[in-house]
Amino acid sequence: METSGFTKNTKRLLIWGAGDQGTVALDCALAMKRYSRIDFLDIKEKGHRQIPGHTIYEEAKEKVSELIHGYDEVIVASGSNYLREKKIAQVLAAGVPLATLIHPTAVISPLAHVANGCTILAGAVVNINAYVGIGCIVNTHAVIEHDCLAEDYVNICPQVSMGGHARIGRRSFIGIGSTILDHITVGRESIVGAGAVVIRDVPDGTTVVGVPAKRKH
Ligand SMILES: CC(C)(COP(=O)(O)OP(=O)(O)OC[C@H]1O[C@@H](n2cnc3c(N)ncnc32)[C@H](O)[C@@H]1OP(=O)(O)O)[C@@H](O)C(=O)NCCC(=O)NCCS
């Protein structure tokens, strides 16, 4: 796994998404000091903001597959797990490398695995033997303890804590400040509400909230 900060300012990065996740990705990419140029691709309908010093290309006006070939790496910066998966598939089909953004203050065990297309933000920890799948977001100060598994396209919000051997299924969303106890499994496409403490396994496609976390009706 290539980590941040060692190859300085040589690559061109395209951030696909200029919303909140896009600006957070920009901040992370700038901190890594490895990109000479960083631009955005977005849909104008969302009313995207101006980001001084960075071009924002409009999806409707571009041939996306051609545009992304002008960059060395692409990161898909969408908080939606579904959209991230869809756009990552387009990037992979075009044969352009996915970036993996790892903030220099994040601590990633050399014996952890972080797959391509992930964004690991400031102060996050991914401990020994943990596995983080393709296109995951590990947000500010989230802790993924030893031997955890986050399957592809999972969104782990700020300050989430996962105890050792906890597992999160594909495309699940883990809300801000929640805790998943050790050895607990959250299924695929499930949602853990902000601040929840998950003490029992969560089935696929289920939303849980509260302390202890219970199915939301
Ligand atoms: C769990 C969640 C997805 C539910 O959203 P929703 O379906 O729109 O739910 P509602 O706001 O309609 O609330 C429905 C009920 O669940 C309760 N509820 C919602 N979120 C809750 C939470 N995190 N903890 C406890 N109860 C919660 C509400 O109080 C409400 O209860 P009531 O029916 O007794 O009044 C959402 O509230 C949440 O926690 N999202 C996480 C946001 C987050 O982490 N953002 C960080 C981005 S970086």
The ligand as an ORCA input file, in Angstrom:
! r2SCAN-3c Opt
* xyz 0 1
  C     -30.764      7.199     11.984
  C     -31.099      8.256     10.949
  C     -30.472      7.856      9.591
  C     -32.618      8.278     10.831
  O     -33.006      9.272      9.961
  P     -34.584      9.415      9.610
  O     -35.063      8.142      9.000
  O     -34.729     10.652      8.805
  O     -35.245      9.500     11.038
  P     -36.125     10.664     11.689
  O     -35.303     11.899     11.863
  O     -37.389     10.754     10.914
  O     -36.433     10.069     13.131
  C     -37.251      8.928     13.284
  C     -37.217      8.522     14.736
  O     -35.919      8.007     15.070
  C     -35.338      8.788     16.115
  N     -33.908      8.955     15.790
  C     -33.390      9.391     14.625
  N     -32.055      9.378     14.680
  C     -31.728      8.941     15.900
  C     -30.497      8.727     16.530
  N     -29.334      8.936     15.885
  N     -30.505      8.258     17.788
  C     -31.688      8.035     18.450
  N     -32.890      8.213     17.888
  C     -32.914      8.670     16.622
  C     -36.078     10.118     16.097
  O     -36.039     10.729     17.362
  C     -37.466      9.670     15.700
  O     -38.087      9.111     16.834
  P     -39.685      9.275     17.060
  O     -40.339      8.600     15.906
  O     -39.933      8.579     18.372
  O     -39.946     10.745     17.096
  C     -30.545      9.656     11.310
  O     -31.303     10.278     12.319
  C     -29.093      9.618     11.746
  O     -28.743      9.364     12.903
  N     -28.210      9.906     10.756
  C     -26.786      9.975     10.967
  C     -26.293     11.355     10.570
  C     -24.789     11.459     10.661
  O     -24.122     10.683     11.297
  N     -24.270     12.460      9.986
  C     -22.834     12.681      9.965
  C     -22.369     13.039      8.602
  S     -20.635     13.285      8.582
*
